[in-house]
Amino acid sequence: MAETHVLFVEDDDVIREATQLALERDGFVVTAAPDGLTGLERFRANRPDIALLDVMVPGLDGVSLCRRIRDESTVPVIMLSARADSIDVVLGLEAGADDYVTKPFDGAVLVARIRAVLRRFGHASGPGGAGGAPPSDAAPVEGPLRFGDLEVNPEGMEVRKAGTPVALTPTEMRLLLEFSAAPGTVLSRDRLLERVWDYGWGGDTRVVDVHVQRLRGKIGQDRIETVRGFGYKLKG
């Protein structure tokens, strides 16, 4: 299988060089950049399989860089933030990031998160690909599913609203597939973290909440209902 190409944008020289070496020891090919503008140039030149973006980088901050990348590609993005409670985490997720890791981080944890993201995206599809298959233990579905004016085609990985194609990121697609496999069933945040984000451990439920909000913005605010204290469900 082809080596995984990582874009790593980090302005701290020590962190950037140490993390690059650690990733390369684990078999990744790494293109590093010290600032956001250089990162954008190297993203366009190299088209990596995944991008790691520090929130606080000069020139073009990590959130803005994530937004620029998302305008051009569905390549997975992981944000790196120095504070778990920072508003920057939410801003990064709202800008289109798929996950985040809090600094300082253990190299093994970072590698595990990278591999988890790549598994759910389907590495073979590469940047801009179909975004991977639905969860392997999801019930098999034949033909498109319809929920009001929303049509979901799990086989073709396509979504239409009132007949108009809806562009979803791979993470948004996997989230919608989870909901559409069990319409009317309340899915907890922990279950969604495990099924969509491939977390075998507890994770930050803000990741789920922000992605649900992003998905609502594309398929209709009323299509996914919040069941307070329990989770979310798709209206049939």
Buried (B, 14 or more C-beta within 10 A) or exposed (E): EEEBBBBBBBBBEEBBEEBBEBBEEBEBBBBBBBBBBBBBEBBEEBBBBBBBBBBBBEBBBBBBBBBBBBEEBBBBBBBBBEEEEBEBBBBBBBBBBBBBBBBEBEBEEBBBBBBBBBEBBBBEBBBEBBBBBBBEEBEEBEEBBEBEEBBBBBEEBBBBBEEEEBEBBBBBBBBBBBBBBBEEEBBBBBEBBBBBBBBEEEBBBBBBBBBBEBBBEBBBEEBBBEEEEEBBBBBE
